[in-house]
Amino acid sequence: MRIPEPASPTFTIFTPTRDRGAVLHRVRDSLLRQTYRDFEWIIVDNASTDGTDELVADWIAEGSLPIRYLRNAEDLGFQGSWRRAVDDARGELFLFVRSADEIVPEALERFLWHWRSIPDAERARFSAVTALAVDEHGTLNGSRFPRDVLDSDSIEIRYRYKVRGEKFGFQRTDVLRATRIPDPPGFRGAVPASVTWKTIARRYRTRYVNEVLRVYWQDQAVSLSHPAVAWTDAPGRLLDAESTIDHDVRWILHAPIPIFRDAVAYVTSSLHTGRGLAAQWRRLRGIGPRALWAAAVPVGVVFYALQRYLSPIARRLPSP
């Protein structure tokens, strides 16, 4: 029996892919096992040449899942795929699943249970529920959350609670549409996803739960497009670093090293994009961000010089 595409499903499952036909069945098989079935699956194919289009066409013809297949004529990378999927999503809640991974049979049911357990009067302040992930051997990826149910945000989770590793969760689709991944004109590199997550974290809460709902397979290398040299990504890295030192200096006592590292990245990435030291100073707001920047300038200038002038030499040297 063919499963019709739901007009307004609860979940949109998004999977970007490029030449992953050999492993894409993991997502499909885990979706077939879901105990909650009100979802659509959007596959965004970045110009695969391994027969992924034929594979997905067979699945659509089989009709056991509501699949929407969107093919890009060229590899737009993860973020180009993300933007297209968010624009096309019909679901209220948006869930990214890698093409090499699988989710546990109760994943959607449990996500929805936790979402609906947030009191109605408070839910508008929330954008997400995030859970844990294990690798293919059942080993927890990273650390657990400090409490089994914790209402926080991605900034506090990282800086105050020091939670690390791969996690798994959905975001409200309307929030993602209102908080788009930046797309600097003429820039084809990757903007760090943390730019979006930090922007959302400053406006919305997330419910974090200590339940394993994802299996993160580590047998597939990243195949979507990514830059080859450090400064190719400088405009995107600059957006992320500038956001941190402009807004998150208040966390420096909790996480001095990560925040100082971002300050160094602000200096280095600015120089790679042609923004001099005087312009960097003027871009920052307040005494705290400017003091942090001043401390990072010597290190940032050294890193810029190493990346700009030694990296081309290193690439011409024979492999060891």
Long-range contacts (C-beta under 8 A, 24 or more apart in sequence): 1-63, 2-63, 3-63, 3-64, 3-65, 3-66, 4-66, 5-40, 5-66, 5-68, 5-90, 6-38, 6-39, 6-40, 6-66, 6-90, 7-90, 8-90, 8-91, 8-92, 9-38, 9-39, 9-40, 9-66, 9-90, 9-91, 9-92, 10-36, 10-38, 10-39, 10-91, 10-92, 10-93, 10-108, 10-112, 11-38, 11-39, 11-40, 11-91, 11-92, 11-93, 11-94, 11-95, 11-108, 11-111, 11-112, 11-170, 12-39, 12-40, 12-42, 12-85, 12-89, 12-90, 12-91, 12-93, 12-94, 12-95, 12-173, 13-39, 13-40, 13-41, 13-42, 13-95, 13-97, 14-42, 14-44, 14-81, 14-82, 14-85, 14-86, 14-89, 14-94, 14-95, 14-96, 14-97, 15-41, 15-42, 15-43, 15-44, 15-96, 15-97, 15-98, 15-99, 16-43, 16-44, 16-46, 16-78, 16-81, 16-82, 16-85, 16-99, 16-224, 17-43, 17-44, 17-45, 17-46, 17-48, 17-52, 17-99, 18-45, 18-46, 18-47, 18-48, 18-75, 18-223, 18-224, 19-48, 19-49, 19-50, 19-52, 19-223, 20-48, 20-50, 20-52, 20-99, 20-100, 20-220, 20-223, 21-48, 21-50, 21-51, 21-52, 21-55, 22-50, 23-99, 23-100, 23-217, 23-219, 23-220, 24-52, 24-55, 24-56, 24-99, 26-99, 26-100, 26-101, 26-102, 26-217, 27-97, 27-98, 27-99, 27-101, 27-102, 27-103, 28-59, 28-65, 29-102, 30-102, 30-103, 30-104, 30-105, 30-107, 30-215, 31-65, 31-103, 32-64, 32-65, 33-105, 34-103, 34-105, 34-106, 34-107, 34-108, 34-109, 35-105, 35-106, 35-108, 35-109, 36-106, 36-108, 36-109, 36-112, 39-66, 39-91, 39-108, 40-66, 40-67, 40-68, 40-89, 40-90, 40-91, 41-65, 41-66, 41-67, 41-68, 42-67, 42-68, 42-70, 42-85, 42-88, 42-89, 43-67, 43-68, 43-69, 43-70, 44-70, 44-71, 44-72, 44-81, 44-84, 44-85, 45-69, 45-70, 45-71, 45-72, 46-72, 46-74, 46-75, 46-76, 46-77, 46-80, 46-81, 46-224, 46-225, 47-71, 47-72, 47-73, 47-74, 47-75, 75-224, 75-225, 76-225, 77-190, 77-224, 77-225, 77-226, 78-190, 78-224, 79-181, 79-183, 79-190, 79-191, 79-193, 81-224, 82-181, 83-180, 83-181, 83-183, 86-173, 86-176, 86-177, 86-180, 87-177, 89-173, 91-173, 92-172, 92-173, 92-174, 93-170, 93-171, 93-172, 93-173, 94-170, 94-171, 94-172, 94-173, 94-176, 95-169, 95-170, 97-214, 98-216, 98-217, 99-220, 100-217, 100-219, 100-220, 101-214, 101-215, 101-216, 101-217, 102-214, 102-215, 102-217, 103-168, 103-213, 103-214, 103-215, 104-212, 104-213, 104-214, 104-215, 106-213, 107-131, 107-168, 107-213, 107-214, 110-209, 110-211, 110-213, 111-169, 111-170, 111-213, 114-149, 114-207, 114-209, 115-207, 118-207, 125-204, 125-205, 126-151, 126-204, 126-205, 126-206, 126-207, 127-171, 127-172, 127-175, 127-200, 127-203, 127-204, 127-205, 127-206, 128-169, 128-170, 128-171, 128-172, 128-200, 128-204, 128-206, 128-207, 129-169, 129-170, 129-206, 129-207, 129-208, 129-209, 130-167, 130-168, 130-169, 130-206, 130-207, 130-208, 130-209, 131-167, 131-168, 131-169, 131-208, 131-209, 131-210, 131-211, 131-212, 131-213, 131-214, 132-167, 132-168, 132-209, 132-210, 132-211, 132-212, 132-213, 132-214, 133-165, 133-166, 133-167, 133-168, 133-212, 133-213, 133-214, 133-215, 133-216, 134-212, 134-214, 134-215, 134-216, 135-215, 135-216, 135-217, 135-218, 136-215, 136-216, 136-217, 136-218, 136-219, 140-165, 140-212, 141-165, 141-166, 141-167, 141-216, 142-166, 142-167, 144-210, 145-208, 145-209, 145-210, 147-210, 148-209, 148-210, 149-207, 149-208, 149-209, 149-210, 150-207, 150-208, 150-209, 151-205, 151-206, 151-207, 151-208, 152-205, 152-206, 152-208, 153-200, 153-201, 153-202, 153-204, 153-205, 153-206, 154-194, 154-197, 154-198, 154-200, 154-201, 154-206, 155-198, 155-201, 155-202, 155-248, 155-251, 156-201, 157-206, 157-208, 158-255, 158-258, 159-248, 159-251, 159-254, 159-255, 159-258, 159-259, 160-251, 160-254, 160-255, 162-255, 163-208, 166-214, 166-216, 168-213, 168-214, 168-216, 169-206, 171-200, 175-200, 175-204, 182-236, 182-239, 184-235, 184-236, 184-239, 187-235, 187-236, 189-227, 189-232, 189-233, 189-234, 189-235, 189-236, 190-226, 190-227, 190-233, 190-236, 191-235, 191-236, 191-239, 191-240, 192-236, 192-237, 192-239, 192-240, 194-240, 195-236, 195-239, 195-240, 195-243, 198-240, 198-243, 198-244, 198-247, 198-248, 199-243, 202-247, 229-311, 229-315, 230-272, 230-307, 230-311, 231-269, 231-272, 231-307, 231-308, 234-268, 234-269, 234-272, 234-273, 235-269, 235-273, 237-265, 237-269, 238-265, 238-266, 238-269, 238-270, 238-272, 238-273, 238-275, 240-265, 241-265, 241-266, 241-269, 242-266, 242-283, 242-284, 245-284, 245-289, 245-292, 245-293, 246-284, 246-285, 246-286, 246-289, 249-286, 249-288, 249-289, 249-292, 250-288, 252-292, 259-292, 260-292, 260-295, 260-296, 263-292, 263-293, 263-295, 263-296, 263-300, 264-296, 264-299, 264-300, 264-303, 265-300, 266-293, 266-296, 266-300, 267-293, 267-296, 267-297, 267-299, 267-300, 267-301, 267-303, 267-304, 268-300, 268-303, 268-304, 268-307, 271-300, 271-301, 271-304, 271-308, 272-304, 272-307, 272-308
